Amino acid sequence: MSISKDFTQGKIPKQLLLFTLPFMASNALQVLYSTIDMMIVGKFVGTAGLSAVAQSSQIVNFATMVCLGVSNAGQVLVSQAIGSGKKEKMNHIIGTLFSILVILALIFSVIILALKTGILNLMNVPTESYKMATEYLIICGCGLVFTAGYNMVSAVLRGMGDSKRPLLFIVIASVVNLVLDILFTGILGWGVAGAAWATIIGQAVSLTFSVYYLYKHKQEFGFDFKKESFMVEKNYAKMIISLGAPMAVQSGFINLSMLFVNSMINKVGVVASATFGVGCRIDDIVNKISQGIQYAAMPMISQNIGAKNQDRAKKVVYFAWLYSGILTAFFLILYIAFGKQLFMIFSDDTQVHEMSKVFISAILWMFPAFAVMRGSGAFIQGLGNAKLSMILALLDGVVLRIGLSWLFGTAFNMGFYGYVLGYALAPYGYAVPSMIYFISGKWKNRKTLVDEM
């Protein structure tokens, strides 16, 4: 039985829901990596350790998100190839994608190790957290190749319509990470460095297991694992880079903007730094779970675009909006009712608990934008319009996220609340224009990627 699924026919509501649920679980478990780090660090190391993990994670996440942008480009190619009936192209697409990502991850590792001091100084990392942040950054920076490899495998499987195996692989990573986190940070007392080692080893084990599993089922997977298949083919490399570069810029700049926002918040003090770090982790859980809808909708849209079935692709967007709206409303109510209690899970610091009220009152403005982005964002990416996606991401991540945070927090002198409010309002710079683009129908005469294969 083939791993790939055909989404060009069948009942969309049921297909999208069943395809989405494993992605939600996978994303929730993926966030569990960093969440477990912060919970255990908060309990055994304290507020300074929380700040260290929060700051260094942003730097590593920047590199990870760039690699993820390239992976998503490969996912679009795979989906459109399947939708257009060109499955024979899969071997070359996967091999080229894998080689490009390994090279990219190694480059980022070298950059992080070389510039770690300058980056941490630029972020105004609190003195109490600086040494621990450096340790975490070095360890996780060296393990980027494992993170990139897992994201590549997951993206290809998503493109093929498989959401169950990525869930299996992330479960393995989460279990390993949890056990090692307790051992290294709690029992052995390695502190923040122990949390970093637990994360990297968990990802390495997951990648090893996923590659072995796919090698044993290579016929169904569509990749033969021969040495020559890892050669970078010029045509597919050009397509992956041309599509992946804007997606990578999109993912990277949104994360890069977080470094600037963190830098502004760090000036308020270590309690504000820790509160924002914990808040962003909670926000990331909500974001990633709802992002499962976008991950599921994207390959479904890509397959139907490849099959020249535009009406069906539009219906996928409508149901993605419906599901994300329901899920967002649930999280909004949960956050209002139990927000402070969620912060108490991560930290015993009463000052963090008190400041969490300020964070929650500002971050709630972000939720409606997320609901819109899941459908229209998936459509733009599934369509392969990476340039538009990049422009909207720059508007969100650079112009608004940094600009509004500075405007409210510094210029209007609103302090911590203003910085968080600017951060929360920024996604509307992506959500509103992407919805207008979809509704306008200007995309209907756009040339598809499979026409160039």
Backbone torsions as a table, in degrees:
resi	resn	phi	psi	omega
1	MET	NA	135.3	-178.7
2	SER	-75.8	146.5	177.4
3	ILE	-69.9	-33.3	-174.3
4	SER	-71.7	151.9	179.6
5	LYS	-123.7	148.6	179.7
6	ASP	-97.3	114.1	179.3
7	PHE	-104.3	14.0	-179.1
8	THR	-86.0	-0.4	176.6
9	GLN	-151.8	162.1	-177.9
10	GLY	109.1	-179.6	-177.7
11	LYS	-85.7	114.7	-174.3
12	ILE	-61.3	-48.4	-177.2
13	PRO	-55.9	-45.6	-179.3
14	LYS	-69.5	-44.6	179.7
15	GLN	-59.3	-47.2	-177.6
16	LEU	-64.3	-42.5	-179.1
17	LEU	-64.5	-49.4	-178.3
18	LEU	-66.5	-33.2	178.8
19	PHE	-74.3	-31.1	-177.0
20	THR	-74.2	-41.2	-171.6
21	LEU	-55.3	-46.9	177.0
22	PRO	-63.9	-33.0	177.3
23	PHE	-66.5	-40.3	176.2
24	MET	-59.7	-45.8	179.9
25	ALA	-64.8	-41.8	179.2
26	SER	-61.8	-46.4	-179.0
27	ASN	-65.3	-38.9	178.7
28	ALA	-62.7	-41.8	179.5
29	LEU	-70.5	-33.2	178.4
30	GLN	-65.5	-40.2	175.6
31	VAL	-66.3	-26.2	-178.6
32	LEU	-60.0	-29.7	175.2
33	TYR	-49.7	-63.5	-175.4
34	SER	-71.9	-30.0	179.2
35	THR	-65.8	-45.5	178.3
36	ILE	-62.0	-42.1	176.7
37	ASP	-52.7	-50.2	-174.6
38	MET	-70.8	-37.9	179.1
39	MET	-63.5	-47.9	-178.0
40	ILE	-71.0	-40.2	176.9
41	VAL	-62.9	-42.1	179.1
42	GLY	-60.4	-37.8	-178.2
43	LYS	-76.2	-41.4	-171.9
44	PHE	-100.2	-21.1	-177.7
45	VAL	-112.3	-39.9	177.5
46	GLY	109.8	-169.8	-174.7
47	THR	-62.4	-39.9	179.5
48	ALA	-62.7	-37.7	177.8
49	GLY	-67.4	-39.8	176.3
50	LEU	-59.0	-45.2	178.6
51	SER	-61.2	-41.2	-178.9
52	ALA	-62.3	-46.7	179.4
53	VAL	-64.6	-41.3	-178.9
54	ALA	-61.5	-43.6	-177.0
55	GLN	-70.6	-49.7	-177.5
56	SER	-66.4	-34.5	179.0
57	SER	-61.2	-36.5	179.5
58	GLN	-62.5	-38.7	-179.8
59	ILE	-68.5	-47.8	179.5
60	VAL	-64.2	-38.9	-180.0
61	ASN	-64.0	-30.6	176.7
62	PHE	-59.4	-49.9	178.9
63	ALA	-64.2	-40.7	-180.0
64	THR	-62.2	-42.2	-178.1
65	MET	-69.1	-32.7	175.0
66	VAL	-64.6	-45.6	177.4
67	CYS	-62.7	-36.7	178.9
68	LEU	-65.9	-36.1	177.1
69	GLY	-60.7	-41.6	177.3
70	VAL	-67.5	-40.2	177.2
71	SER	-59.7	-41.4	179.8
72	ASN	-65.0	-30.4	174.9
73	ALA	-63.1	-43.3	176.6
74	GLY	-63.6	-36.3	178.1
75	GLN	-62.0	-43.3	178.9
76	VAL	-62.3	-43.3	179.3
77	LEU	-61.7	-44.4	179.9
78	VAL	-62.0	-46.2	-177.8
79	SER	-63.4	-45.7	-179.2
80	GLN	-68.8	-32.1	176.6
81	ALA	-64.9	-41.7	178.4
82	ILE	-67.2	-44.4	-178.8
83	GLY	-63.2	-30.8	-179.0
84	SER	-92.7	1.9	178.8
85	GLY	78.4	24.9	-179.0
86	LYS	-111.2	51.8	-177.6
87	LYS	-64.5	-21.7	-179.4
88	GLU	-66.0	-14.3	180.0
89	LYS	-83.4	-9.8	-172.1
90	MET	-59.3	-43.8	-175.5
91	ASN	-58.1	-44.2	-178.1
92	HIS	-72.1	-37.9	179.6
93	ILE	-64.5	-47.5	-177.2
94	ILE	-64.8	-46.2	-179.2
95	GLY	-61.7	-43.1	179.1
96	THR	-66.1	-42.8	179.9
97	LEU	-61.6	-44.7	-179.1
98	PHE	-59.9	-46.9	-177.5
99	SER	-65.3	-41.6	179.6
100	ILE	-62.7	-42.1	-177.2
101	LEU	-69.6	-37.8	177.5
102	VAL	-62.3	-45.2	178.7
103	ILE	-61.6	-44.3	-178.6
104	LEU	-63.5	-42.7	-179.4
105	ALA	-64.1	-41.1	179.1
106	LEU	-65.1	-39.1	177.5
107	ILE	-61.8	-44.6	179.7
108	PHE	-64.6	-37.5	178.1
109	SER	-59.9	-44.7	179.7
110	VAL	-64.1	-43.0	-179.4
111	ILE	-62.6	-45.1	-179.0
112	ILE	-62.8	-44.6	-179.8
113	LEU	-65.8	-35.6	-177.3
114	ALA	-76.3	-34.1	-171.7
115	LEU	-112.2	13.6	-173.6
116	LYS	-56.7	-43.7	-177.4
117	THR	-65.0	-46.4	-179.9
118	GLY	-63.2	-38.6	-179.3
119	ILE	-67.0	-45.3	-179.3
120	LEU	-65.6	-35.9	176.5
121	ASN	-66.7	-39.7	179.5
122	LEU	-62.5	-32.7	-178.9
123	MET	-81.4	-3.8	-178.6
124	ASN	57.1	43.3	179.6
125	VAL	-60.4	130.0	-179.1
126	PRO	-55.1	145.0	-177.4
127	THR	-56.5	-39.6	-177.8
128	GLU	-63.4	-22.7	-174.4
129	SER	-105.6	-10.3	-166.0
130	TYR	-59.3	-50.0	-176.8
131	LYS	-63.3	-43.3	-179.8
132	MET	-66.8	-37.3	178.0
133	ALA	-63.7	-37.5	178.6
134	THR	-64.6	-43.9	179.3
135	GLU	-60.9	-46.8	-178.9
136	TYR	-62.2	-41.1	-177.8
137	LEU	-66.0	-41.5	-179.4
138	ILE	-63.6	-48.1	-176.3
139	ILE	-65.5	-49.8	-178.6
140	CYS	-69.6	-31.9	177.1
141	GLY	-63.4	-37.1	179.1
142	CYS	-71.3	-21.7	-176.7
143	GLY	-98.8	15.5	-177.3
144	LEU	-60.8	-30.1	-177.4
145	VAL	-63.7	-32.7	177.8
146	PHE	-70.2	-41.0	178.4
147	THR	-63.5	-45.7	-179.8
148	ALA	-64.0	-39.4	-179.6
149	GLY	-64.1	-42.9	178.7
150	TYR	-64.3	-43.8	-179.5
151	ASN	-62.7	-35.0	178.8
152	MET	-65.5	-48.8	179.9
153	VAL	-60.2	-44.9	-178.7
154	SER	-64.6	-40.4	-179.5
155	ALA	-64.3	-42.3	179.5
156	VAL	-64.2	-43.9	179.0
157	LEU	-64.1	-38.3	175.9
158	ARG	-61.4	-42.8	179.7
159	GLY	-62.4	-29.0	179.5
160	MET	-84.8	-5.9	179.8
161	GLY	90.8	21.3	-179.3
162	ASP	-110.0	115.5	178.0
163	SER	-110.6	-9.5	-176.0
164	LYS	-80.4	-41.7	-178.3
165	ARG	-67.7	-40.1	173.5
166	PRO	-57.7	-34.9	176.9
167	LEU	-64.1	-44.0	178.6
168	LEU	-58.3	-45.0	-176.5
169	PHE	-67.7	-36.6	-179.1
170	ILE	-75.5	-28.4	174.5
171	VAL	-61.6	-43.2	178.7
172	ILE	-60.2	-46.4	-179.8
173	ALA	-62.8	-41.2	-177.0
174	SER	-65.9	-42.0	179.6
175	VAL	-64.0	-47.3	178.6
176	VAL	-60.5	-44.1	-178.5
177	ASN	-62.3	-43.4	-179.0
178	LEU	-62.7	-48.7	-178.7
179	VAL	-61.3	-46.1	-177.9
180	LEU	-71.5	-32.5	176.9
181	ASP	-60.6	-47.3	179.5
182	ILE	-63.9	-40.8	-178.7
183	LEU	-68.5	-53.5	-173.4
184	PHE	-71.6	-49.2	-173.8
185	THR	-85.0	-42.6	-176.1
186	GLY	-82.8	-55.1	-173.6
187	ILE	-80.8	-49.0	-177.1
188	LEU	-82.7	-16.4	176.1
189	GLY	72.4	33.9	179.8
190	TRP	-79.6	-6.3	177.0
191	GLY	69.3	-143.6	-178.0
192	VAL	-61.5	-36.0	178.8
193	ALA	-61.2	-36.6	178.5
194	GLY	-63.7	-39.3	177.3
195	ALA	-64.3	-38.8	178.7
196	ALA	-65.4	-44.6	178.8
197	TRP	-63.4	-39.4	179.2
198	ALA	-61.8	-41.3	180.0
199	THR	-64.3	-48.7	-176.0
200	ILE	-67.5	-42.3	179.2
201	ILE	-65.2	-39.3	177.4
202	GLY	-60.7	-42.3	179.1
203	GLN	-68.2	-37.5	180.0
204	ALA	-65.9	-42.4	178.3
205	VAL	-63.9	-43.0	179.7
206	SER	-62.1	-45.6	179.7
207	LEU	-63.0	-43.7	-179.9
208	THR	-60.3	-45.2	-179.9
209	PHE	-64.5	-42.6	-177.5
210	SER	-66.0	-41.5	179.5
211	VAL	-65.9	-42.0	178.9
212	TYR	-62.8	-44.5	-179.3
213	TYR	-61.2	-46.0	-177.7
214	LEU	-70.1	-30.9	176.7
215	TYR	-65.9	-39.5	179.3
216	LYS	-69.9	-20.4	179.7
217	HIS	-121.9	39.3	-172.5
218	LYS	-65.7	-28.5	-179.9
219	GLN	-66.5	-43.6	177.9
220	GLU	-71.9	-33.3	-178.2
221	PHE	-68.7	-34.9	178.7
222	GLY	94.8	16.7	177.9
223	PHE	-135.7	128.1	-171.6
224	ASP	-86.5	-8.8	178.1
225	PHE	62.2	17.6	175.5
226	LYS	-74.7	151.0	-175.8
227	LYS	-55.3	-44.5	-176.7
228	GLU	-68.8	-18.9	-179.4
229	SER	-73.7	-15.9	178.0
230	PHE	-86.5	-0.4	177.3
231	MET	-68.3	140.6	179.3
232	VAL	-77.9	114.9	178.9
233	GLU	-89.0	129.9	-170.4
234	LYS	-55.3	-46.1	-175.2
235	ASN	-63.8	-46.6	-178.4
236	TYR	-74.2	-33.0	176.6
237	ALA	-62.8	-41.5	178.9
238	LYS	-62.4	-42.6	-179.8
239	MET	-67.0	-42.8	-179.5
240	ILE	-65.5	-42.5	-178.9
241	ILE	-69.8	-43.5	-178.7
242	SER	-64.7	-35.4	177.7
243	LEU	-85.9	-37.9	-175.3
244	GLY	-76.4	-31.7	-178.4
245	ALA	-60.3	-49.6	175.8
246	PRO	-62.2	-38.0	178.4
247	MET	-66.3	-38.3	178.8
248	ALA	-67.3	-41.5	177.1
249	VAL	-62.6	-42.4	178.4
250	GLN	-58.0	-54.1	-178.1
251	SER	-64.8	-43.1	-176.5
252	GLY	-67.8	-42.3	-176.1
253	PHE	-71.4	-33.5	174.9
254	ILE	-61.4	-42.4	179.0
255	ASN	-72.1	-35.9	178.5
256	LEU	-62.3	-37.3	179.0
257	SER	-61.5	-30.9	178.4
258	MET	-63.1	-32.6	178.8
259	LEU	-63.4	-40.5	179.6
260	PHE	-69.7	-41.7	178.5
261	VAL	-63.7	-42.5	176.7
262	ASN	-59.9	-39.8	-179.6
263	SER	-60.9	-42.3	178.9
264	MET	-66.9	-41.9	-178.3
265	ILE	-70.3	-34.4	-179.4
266	ASN	-60.8	-26.4	178.4
267	LYS	-68.1	-21.5	178.8
268	VAL	-72.8	-29.6	178.6
269	GLY	137.6	171.9	-174.6
270	VAL	-69.1	-31.4	178.5
271	VAL	-67.5	-43.6	176.9
272	ALA	-63.3	-40.0	179.0
273	SER	-62.1	-45.8	180.0
274	ALA	-66.9	-40.9	-179.7
275	THR	-63.2	-45.3	178.8
276	PHE	-64.9	-38.3	178.7
277	GLY	-62.9	-45.4	178.4
278	VAL	-66.8	-42.9	-179.9
279	GLY	-60.7	-42.6	178.2
280	CYS	-66.0	-32.2	177.5
281	ARG	-67.6	-43.4	177.0
282	ILE	-63.9	-44.7	178.1
283	ASP	-60.6	-36.0	-179.9
284	ASP	-66.4	-35.7	177.3
285	ILE	-62.0	-48.8	178.6
286	VAL	-61.1	-45.6	-177.9
287	ASN	-62.0	-48.1	-175.7
288	LYS	-68.4	-37.7	178.7
289	ILE	-64.0	-47.1	178.7
290	SER	-68.6	-24.4	178.5
291	GLN	-66.9	-18.6	175.7
292	GLY	-57.7	-33.1	177.2
293	ILE	-65.1	-42.3	179.0
294	GLN	-66.5	-41.4	178.1
295	TYR	-60.7	-37.4	-180.0
296	ALA	-75.7	-40.9	-177.6
297	ALA	-68.3	-34.1	-174.6
298	MET	-59.5	-52.9	178.1
299	PRO	-68.0	-30.4	176.7
300	MET	-64.9	-42.0	176.8
301	ILE	-65.5	-44.3	-178.3
302	SER	-60.2	-44.6	179.8
303	GLN	-61.0	-42.7	-177.7
304	ASN	-73.9	-31.0	173.1
305	ILE	-66.5	-41.6	177.4
306	GLY	-64.1	-31.5	179.4
307	ALA	-87.7	5.3	179.6
308	LYS	62.7	31.7	-179.8
309	ASN	-109.5	77.4	-174.2
310	GLN	-68.1	-37.1	-178.8
311	ASP	-63.1	-40.1	179.3
312	ARG	-68.5	-36.9	177.5
313	ALA	-61.9	-39.5	178.9
314	LYS	-64.3	-39.0	-179.6
315	LYS	-64.1	-34.1	177.4
316	VAL	-60.7	-41.4	179.0
317	VAL	-62.3	-43.8	-178.6
318	TYR	-60.1	-44.3	-179.7
319	PHE	-73.0	-30.3	174.9
320	ALA	-63.7	-40.6	175.8
321	TRP	-62.8	-42.4	-179.7
322	LEU	-61.4	-51.2	-178.2
323	TYR	-64.8	-42.3	-178.6
324	SER	-68.6	-32.8	176.5
325	GLY	-63.7	-44.4	178.7
326	ILE	-63.7	-45.5	-178.2
327	LEU	-65.8	-40.7	179.6
328	THR	-63.8	-41.4	178.0
329	ALA	-60.8	-39.6	178.2
330	PHE	-62.5	-47.6	-178.5
331	PHE	-67.4	-34.4	179.1
332	LEU	-61.7	-46.6	178.7
333	ILE	-64.2	-42.3	-179.6
334	LEU	-61.7	-42.5	-177.9
335	TYR	-67.0	-41.7	179.7
336	ILE	-64.9	-39.8	-174.9
337	ALA	-79.6	-37.2	-171.2
338	PHE	-129.8	22.2	-176.2
339	GLY	-57.4	-49.6	-178.1
340	LYS	-63.0	-38.5	179.2
341	GLN	-62.9	-33.6	177.5
342	LEU	-65.1	-39.7	177.2
343	PHE	-65.3	-34.2	-178.5
344	MET	-67.4	-22.0	176.8
345	ILE	-66.9	-34.6	-174.1
346	PHE	-88.7	-29.1	-172.1
347	SER	-142.9	144.9	175.3
348	ASP	-95.7	-1.1	-176.8
349	ASP	-75.1	117.0	-178.4
350	THR	-65.7	-27.0	177.2
351	GLN	-66.9	-37.8	175.7
352	VAL	-65.1	-40.4	179.5
353	HIS	-60.6	-43.4	-179.3
354	GLU	-68.2	-41.9	-179.0
355	MET	-70.9	-20.3	179.5
356	SER	-61.7	-29.4	179.2
357	LYS	-62.5	-38.1	178.8
358	VAL	-67.5	-43.7	179.6
359	PHE	-60.2	-47.5	-176.1
360	ILE	-62.6	-43.1	-178.0
361	SER	-62.5	-25.6	179.9
362	ALA	-91.8	-39.0	-171.3
363	ILE	-72.0	-21.9	-177.9
364	LEU	-61.1	-23.3	178.7
365	TRP	-65.9	-17.1	-177.1
366	MET	-77.5	-27.8	-167.6
367	PHE	-59.4	-45.8	179.8
368	PRO	-59.8	-35.3	179.1
369	ALA	-63.2	-40.6	178.1
370	PHE	-60.3	-39.9	-178.5
371	ALA	-60.7	-40.1	-179.9
372	VAL	-72.2	-41.2	-174.4
373	MET	-63.2	-30.0	-175.4
374	ARG	-62.0	-36.3	179.4
375	GLY	-86.6	-55.2	-176.2
376	SER	-71.1	-32.4	176.4
377	GLY	-66.2	-42.4	177.1
378	ALA	-61.7	-36.7	-178.7
379	PHE	-66.5	-46.7	-179.0
380	ILE	-63.0	-41.4	179.2
381	GLN	-71.9	-42.1	179.0
382	GLY	-64.6	-31.2	176.7
383	LEU	-69.5	-26.0	-177.8
384	GLY	90.9	16.2	179.5
385	ASN	-88.3	73.6	-174.2
386	ALA	-70.7	-31.2	-178.5
387	LYS	-65.0	-44.2	177.8
388	LEU	-64.2	-41.8	179.3
389	SER	-60.3	-39.1	179.6
390	MET	-67.3	-43.0	180.0
391	ILE	-60.7	-45.3	179.7
392	LEU	-66.4	-36.1	179.1
393	ALA	-67.5	-37.9	176.8
394	LEU	-65.7	-38.0	177.1
395	LEU	-63.5	-43.6	178.8
396	ASP	-69.3	-57.5	-168.4
397	GLY	-76.4	-32.9	-174.9
398	VAL	-107.0	-60.3	-173.9
399	VAL	-62.9	-49.8	-174.2
400	LEU	-89.5	-45.8	-175.2
401	ARG	-62.5	-46.6	177.9
402	ILE	-77.2	-46.2	-175.7
403	GLY	-62.2	-48.1	-178.9
404	LEU	-69.2	-36.2	177.9
405	SER	-62.3	-43.7	178.3
406	TRP	-66.5	-42.4	-177.1
407	LEU	-60.5	-52.3	-177.1
408	PHE	-75.0	-43.2	-174.5
409	GLY	-75.5	-42.8	-174.5
410	THR	-100.9	-56.9	-175.8
411	ALA	-63.8	-44.5	179.4
412	PHE	-87.9	-1.3	176.0
413	ASN	57.5	39.9	180.0
414	MET	-91.2	-3.3	174.8
415	GLY	64.9	-142.1	-174.8
416	PHE	-57.8	-43.5	178.9
417	TYR	-59.2	-42.5	-179.1
418	GLY	-64.7	-40.4	178.9
419	TYR	-63.0	-44.0	-179.7
420	VAL	-68.6	-38.9	179.8
421	LEU	-62.8	-43.8	177.3
422	GLY	-61.1	-41.1	176.7
423	TYR	-61.8	-38.5	-176.2
424	ALA	-74.7	-32.6	-176.8
425	LEU	-82.9	-18.0	-175.3
426	ALA	-57.6	-40.4	-177.7
427	PRO	-59.5	-17.1	177.0
428	TYR	-66.0	-21.1	176.3
429	GLY	-67.4	-20.2	174.4
430	TYR	-99.7	-43.7	-172.2
431	ALA	-63.0	-50.0	-174.9
432	VAL	-67.9	-51.2	179.1
433	PRO	-62.4	-36.6	-179.5
434	SER	-66.2	-37.2	177.3
435	MET	-66.5	-41.3	178.6
436	ILE	-63.3	-41.6	179.4
437	TYR	-61.4	-43.8	-179.4
438	PHE	-64.9	-47.6	-177.3
439	ILE	-66.7	-32.5	-177.0
440	SER	-65.6	-29.5	-179.4
441	GLY	78.5	11.7	-179.0
442	LYS	-67.3	-11.9	-177.2
443	TRP	-84.8	-9.9	-168.5
444	LYS	-63.6	-30.6	-179.2
445	ASN	-97.8	13.2	-178.3
446	ARG	-72.7	139.6	178.6
447	LYS	-73.3	135.8	-178.9
448	THR	-86.5	161.5	-178.8
449	LEU	-67.3	-33.8	-175.7
450	VAL	-66.6	-19.5	177.7
451	ASP	-66.3	-20.4	-178.3
452	GLU	-98.5	-4.6	-178.1
453	MET	-76.8	NA	NA
